[in-house]
C-alpha cells in the first residue's frame, strides 16, 4: 500500500503544470534542433522547415512524455541506483505507450515498409539513442560520485561510532556516580538506627520520596535545572535530619533560570562535596548556598558556597573527578569547573556550562 501511495504521489507531481511545461519545453527544443539538422544537413534547404518541425514536435513530445511517465512508474526514486535492466524496462514501457499515439498522429508511406514497421523503427531508433545517452550520463555520474559517496558514507559511519562511544562513556560515568549518594545515605541510616530510631524513620521516608521522584532522571543526558534543584532540596533535607539545625542552606535561583538544561547530579555533586569536605569536618555545622546566573547570554553559571572553608587540596575525590569527566564528554571545552577556598572563611565551587545544553 505504501508503494502504491508513493507511485500515486509521483504521478500527481508529474502532471503539475510546472512539470508539464518543463517537459514540453525540453521536447520542443529537441524537435527544433532535430529540424535544424534535417533541413541544413539532410535536405539542404529550408522550404519544408515548418512541416519538418511539426512532425518532430509531435514525435518528440509523444516520446518525451511517454519516457517521463515510464520513469515515474518504474523507477525506485532519485536516490536509488538505476540498473541497465530497469532502464531497458522504462524504454520498453515508453515504446508501448508511445506506439499508438505515434502511429495515429502521422502519415506513413505504404510504398516503403509497412506503417507499423515504420513506426516501430522510428520509435525504437529514437528511444535507443535516448537510452544510450542516459546510460552514458549515469555511468559517468556514478564513476564520478561513487568515491565521494563512499567517503561520505565512511564519515557518517565514523561519526555514528564516535557518538555511540561518547554516549556509552557518559552512561558509564553516570552509572558510577549514581550509587554514591545512596551509599552515603544508607550509611547514615545505619548509624541513626543505633541512637535515634525516630530520626532513622524520618530519614528512610525522605529517602523513599527522593527515590520515587528523582531516580528516573539519572538515565537522562540532560534534565531541567528545576529538577536538579528538587534533588538538591531533598538531599539537604536528608542531611538536616542527620545534622539538625547546625546545617542550614539557601537556594537562590531565579524562576527564569529553572528551565535551563544541565547534567543530572552536576550541582548536587558540588553540594555533596561541600557537605563531605566542610560540614562533616566542622561537626555538622555550616551553611550551603546554591545560586545561578547567566553570563554573556550563553553561559549558565552555577555556584555552590559553604561558609566553612576547610578544602585545602585539589584532590577532591571520586565525585568531582567523575563530574569533570562527564563535563568533558558532554561539553568538550565548552564547560568549566573551578573551586576556590579561603581557609576558615568559605569555599566556592563554580560550574560554567553552555546555556543551551
C-alpha positions as CSV (number, residue, x, y, z in Angstrom):
1,X,0.0,0.0,0.0
2,X,2.9,2.4,0.8
3,X,4.5,1.6,-2.5
4,X,1.2,2.4,-4.4
5,X,0.8,5.6,-2.5
6,X,4.3,6.8,-3.3
7,X,3.7,6.0,-7.0
8,X,0.5,7.9,-6.9
9,X,2.2,10.9,-5.4
10,X,4.9,10.8,-8.0
11,X,2.4,10.6,-10.9
12,X,0.4,13.5,-9.5
13,X,3.6,15.6,-9.1
14,X,4.4,14.8,-12.8
15,X,1.1,16.2,-14.0
16,X,1.6,19.5,-12.2
17,X,1.5,22.5,-14.6
18,X,5.1,23.5,-14.0
19,X,6.4,20.0,-14.6
20,X,4.4,19.6,-17.8
21,X,5.6,22.9,-19.1
22,X,9.3,22.0,-18.4
23,X,8.9,18.6,-20.2
24,X,7.1,20.3,-23.1
25,X,9.9,22.9,-23.4
26,X,12.6,20.3,-23.5
27,X,10.8,18.2,-26.1
28,X,10.2,21.3,-28.2
29,X,13.9,22.3,-28.1
30,X,14.9,18.7,-29.1
31,X,12.4,18.9,-32.0
32,X,13.8,22.3,-33.1
33,X,17.4,21.1,-33.1
34,X,16.4,17.9,-35.0
35,X,14.7,20.0,-37.6
36,X,17.7,22.4,-37.9
37,X,19.9,19.3,-38.5
38,X,17.5,17.8,-41.0
39,X,17.0,20.9,-43.0
40,X,20.6,22.1,-43.1
41,X,22.4,18.8,-43.5
42,X,19.9,16.2,-44.9
43,X,17.6,18.2,-47.1
44,X,19.9,21.1,-47.7
45,X,17.0,23.6,-47.8
46,X,14.6,25.4,-45.6
47,X,11.4,25.3,-47.6
48,X,9.9,22.4,-45.6
49,X,11.2,23.7,-42.2
50,X,7.8,24.1,-40.6
51,X,6.5,20.8,-41.9
52,X,9.6,19.1,-40.6
53,X,9.4,20.9,-37.3
54,X,5.7,20.0,-36.8
55,X,6.5,16.3,-37.4
56,X,9.4,16.2,-35.0
57,X,7.4,18.3,-32.5
58,X,4.7,15.7,-32.3
59,X,7.1,12.8,-32.2
60,X,9.4,14.3,-29.5
61,X,6.5,15.2,-27.2
62,X,4.9,11.8,-27.5
63,X,8.2,10.1,-26.8
64,X,9.2,12.6,-24.1
65,X,6.0,12.4,-22.1
66,X,6.0,8.6,-22.5
67,X,9.5,8.3,-21.1
68,X,8.7,10.6,-18.2
69,X,5.6,8.6,-17.3
70,X,7.5,5.3,-17.6
71,X,10.3,6.6,-15.4
72,X,7.8,7.6,-12.7
73,X,6.1,4.3,-12.8
74,X,9.2,2.0,-12.9
75,X,12.0,3.9,-11.2
76,X,12.7,3.5,-7.5
77,X,13.3,7.2,-6.9
78,X,16.1,9.7,-7.5
79,X,18.1,8.2,-4.5
80,X,18.2,4.7,-5.9
81,X,20.8,3.4,-8.4
82,X,19.4,2.9,-11.9
83,X,20.3,-0.5,-13.4
84,X,20.6,-1.2,-17.1
85,X,17.7,-3.7,-16.9
86,X,15.5,-1.1,-15.3
87,X,16.4,1.5,-18.0
88,X,15.5,-1.1,-20.6
89,X,12.1,-1.7,-18.9
90,X,11.5,2.0,-18.9
91,X,12.3,2.3,-22.6
92,X,10.1,-0.7,-23.4
93,X,7.2,0.8,-21.5
94,X,7.7,4.1,-23.2
95,X,7.7,2.4,-26.6
96,X,4.4,0.6,-25.8
97,X,2.8,3.8,-24.6
98,X,4.0,6.0,-27.5
99,X,3.5,3.5,-30.3
100,X,-0.3,4.0,-30.9
101,X,0.0,7.8,-30.5
102,X,2.9,8.0,-32.9
103,X,1.0,5.8,-35.4
104,X,-2.2,7.8,-35.3
105,X,-0.6,11.3,-35.3
106,X,1.5,10.9,-38.5
107,X,1.0,9.8,-42.1
108,X,3.1,6.9,-43.2
109,X,4.3,6.0,-46.7
110,X,3.0,2.5,-47.6
111,X,5.2,2.2,-50.6
112,X,8.2,1.6,-48.3
113,X,7.9,-0.6,-45.2
114,X,4.5,-1.3,-43.7
115,X,3.4,1.6,-41.5
116,X,3.6,-0.5,-38.3
117,X,7.2,-1.4,-39.1
118,X,7.9,2.3,-39.9
119,X,6.5,3.4,-36.5
120,X,8.5,0.6,-34.8
121,X,11.8,1.5,-36.4
122,X,11.3,5.3,-35.9
123,X,10.3,5.0,-32.2
124,X,12.9,2.4,-31.3
125,X,15.7,4.3,-33.0
126,X,14.8,7.5,-31.1
127,X,14.4,5.6,-27.8
128,X,17.7,3.6,-28.2
129,X,19.5,6.9,-28.9
130,X,17.9,8.4,-25.8
131,X,18.7,5.3,-23.7
132,X,22.4,5.4,-24.9
133,X,22.7,9.0,-23.8
134,X,21.0,8.3,-20.5
135,X,23.2,5.2,-19.8
136,X,26.4,7.1,-20.6
137,X,25.4,10.0,-18.3
138,X,24.5,7.6,-15.5
139,X,27.8,5.7,-15.9
140,X,29.9,8.8,-15.8
141,X,28.0,10.2,-12.9
142,X,28.3,7.0,-10.9
143,X,32.0,6.8,-11.5
144,X,32.4,10.4,-10.5
145,X,30.2,10.4,-7.5
146,X,31.0,6.9,-6.1
147,X,34.3,7.8,-4.4
148,X,32.6,10.9,-2.9
149,X,29.6,8.8,-1.8
150,X,31.9,6.2,-0.2
151,X,33.9,8.8,1.6
152,X,30.7,10.5,2.9
153,X,29.3,7.1,3.9
154,X,32.5,6.3,5.8
155,X,32.5,9.7,7.5
156,X,28.9,9.2,8.6
157,X,29.7,5.7,9.9
158,X,32.7,7.1,11.9
159,X,30.7,9.9,13.3
160,X,28.0,7.4,14.4
161,X,30.6,5.2,16.1
162,X,32.1,8.1,17.8
163,X,28.7,9.3,19.0
164,X,27.8,5.9,20.3
165,X,31.2,5.7,22.1
166,X,30.7,9.1,23.7
167,X,27.2,8.2,24.8
168,X,28.3,4.9,26.3
169,X,31.2,6.6,28.1
170,X,28.7,9.2,29.5
171,X,26.3,6.4,30.7
172,X,29.2,4.6,32.3
173,X,30.3,7.7,34.2
174,X,26.7,8.4,35.3
175,X,26.4,4.8,36.4
176,X,29.4,5.3,38.6
177,X,28.1,8.4,40.3
178,X,24.5,7.2,40.9
179,X,25.3,4.9,43.8
180,X,27.4,7.4,45.6
181,X,24.6,9.3,47.3
182,X,22.7,6.2,48.1
183,X,25.6,4.5,49.8
184,X,26.3,7.6,52.0
185,X,22.6,7.9,52.9
186,X,22.3,4.2,53.8
187,X,25.4,4.5,56.0
188,X,23.9,7.5,57.8
189,X,20.7,5.5,58.2
190,X,22.6,2.6,59.7
191,X,24.2,5.0,62.3
192,X,20.9,6.7,63.2
193,X,19.2,3.4,63.9
194,X,21.6,2.8,66.8
195,X,20.8,6.0,68.7
196,X,17.7,7.7,67.2
197,X,15.1,5.4,65.8
198,X,12.7,8.3,65.1
199,X,15.2,10.2,63.0
200,X,16.1,6.9,61.2
201,X,12.4,6.5,60.3
202,X,12.2,10.1,59.0
203,X,15.4,9.6,57.0
204,X,14.0,6.5,55.4
205,X,10.8,8.3,54.5
206,X,12.8,11.2,52.9
207,X,15.0,8.7,51.0
208,X,12.0,6.8,49.7
209,X,10.4,10.0,48.5
210,X,13.7,11.1,46.9
211,X,14.0,7.8,45.0
212,X,10.3,7.9,43.9
213,X,10.5,11.4,42.4
214,X,14.1,11.5,41.0
215,X,15.7,8.2,40.3
216,X,14.5,8.1,36.7
217,X,16.3,11.4,36.0
218,X,19.7,9.8,36.3
219,X,19.2,8.0,33.0
220,X,18.8,11.2,31.0
221,X,21.6,13.1,29.4
222,X,20.1,16.4,30.5
223,X,17.5,17.5,33.0
224,X,16.0,20.9,33.8
225,X,17.7,22.9,36.5
226,X,14.4,22.9,38.4
227,X,14.7,19.1,38.6
228,X,18.2,19.3,39.9
229,X,17.2,21.8,42.5
230,X,14.4,19.5,43.6
231,X,17.0,16.7,44.1
232,X,19.3,19.1,46.0
233,X,16.5,20.1,48.3
234,X,15.6,16.5,49.1
235,X,19.3,15.7,49.6
236,X,19.8,18.6,52.0
237,X,16.6,17.8,53.9
238,X,18.1,14.3,54.5
239,X,21.3,15.8,55.7
240,X,19.4,18.1,58.0
241,X,17.9,15.1,59.7
242,X,21.4,13.9,60.4
243,X,23.0,17.2,61.5
244,X,19.9,19.1,62.8
245,X,19.7,22.8,63.0
246,X,23.5,23.1,62.8
247,X,23.2,22.7,59.0
248,X,21.4,25.5,57.1
249,X,21.1,26.0,53.3
250,X,19.8,28.6,50.8
251,X,18.8,28.1,47.2
252,X,18.9,31.4,45.3
253,X,18.0,30.6,41.7
254,X,15.5,32.8,39.8
255,X,12.4,31.3,38.3
256,X,13.5,32.3,34.7
257,X,16.6,30.1,35.0
258,X,14.7,26.9,36.1
259,X,14.2,25.6,32.6
260,X,17.8,25.5,31.5
261,X,19.3,22.0,30.8
262,X,22.1,20.7,32.9
263,X,23.8,17.3,33.6
264,X,21.9,15.3,36.2
265,X,23.6,15.4,39.6
266,X,26.2,18.0,38.5
267,X,25.3,20.7,41.0
268,X,24.3,18.0,43.5
269,X,27.8,16.6,43.3
270,X,29.2,20.1,44.4
271,X,26.7,20.2,47.2
272,X,27.7,16.7,48.4
273,X,31.4,17.8,48.2
274,X,30.6,20.8,50.4
275,X,28.9,18.6,52.9
276,X,31.7,16.0,52.9
277,X,34.7,18.3,53.0
278,X,33.2,21.2,55.0
279,X,30.1,20.5,57.1
280,X,31.1,17.0,58.2
281,X,34.6,18.1,59.2
282,X,33.1,21.0,61.1
283,X,30.9,18.7,63.3
284,X,27.9,19.2,61.1
285,X,27.8,23.0,61.4
286,X,27.7,25.2,58.4
287,X,25.7,26.9,55.7
288,X,25.5,25.9,52.0
289,X,24.3,28.4,49.4
290,X,23.4,27.4,45.8
291,X,23.0,30.2,43.2
292,X,22.8,30.6,39.5
293,X,23.0,33.4,36.8
294,X,23.5,33.9,33.1
295,X,26.8,35.3,31.8
296,X,27.2,36.8,28.3
297,X,23.8,35.4,27.3
298,X,25.2,32.0,26.5
299,X,26.8,30.7,29.8
300,X,24.9,29.3,32.8
301,X,26.9,29.9,35.9
302,X,26.1,27.6,38.9
303,X,27.7,28.3,42.2
304,X,27.8,26.3,45.5
305,X,29.4,28.0,48.5
306,X,29.9,26.9,52.1
307,X,30.9,29.2,55.0
308,X,33.4,26.7,56.5
309,X,36.5,26.9,54.2
310,X,38.2,23.7,55.0
311,X,39.1,22.5,51.5
312,X,42.9,22.5,51.3
313,X,43.8,20.2,48.4
314,X,42.9,19.9,44.7
315,X,42.4,16.2,45.1
316,X,38.6,16.4,45.5
317,X,37.9,12.7,45.3
318,X,35.9,10.5,43.0
319,X,32.8,12.6,42.9
320,X,34.5,15.7,41.5
321,X,36.8,13.7,39.2
322,X,33.7,11.9,37.8
323,X,31.9,15.3,37.3
324,X,34.9,16.6,35.4
325,X,35.0,13.6,33.2
326,X,31.2,13.9,32.4
327,X,31.6,17.6,31.6
328,X,34.4,16.8,29.2
329,X,32.5,14.0,27.5
330,X,29.3,16.1,27.1
331,X,30.6,19.7,26.5
332,X,34.2,19.3,25.5
333,X,36.0,22.5,26.2
334,X,32.7,24.5,26.5
335,X,32.3,23.8,30.2
336,X,34.5,24.6,33.2
337,X,34.6,23.6,36.8
338,X,36.6,25.7,39.3
339,X,37.0,25.6,43.1
340,X,38.5,28.2,45.3
341,X,39.0,28.0,49.1
342,X,39.5,30.9,51.6
343,X,40.7,28.9,54.6
344,X,38.5,29.3,57.6
345,X,36.1,31.6,55.6
346,X,34.4,29.9,52.7
347,X,34.8,27.5,49.7
348,X,33.3,28.4,46.3
349,X,32.7,25.8,43.6
350,X,31.6,27.3,40.3
351,X,30.3,25.4,37.3
352,X,30.1,27.1,33.8
353,X,28.1,25.3,31.1
354,X,26.5,26.4,27.8
355,X,23.1,27.8,28.4
356,X,21.6,25.9,25.6
357,X,22.8,22.5,26.8
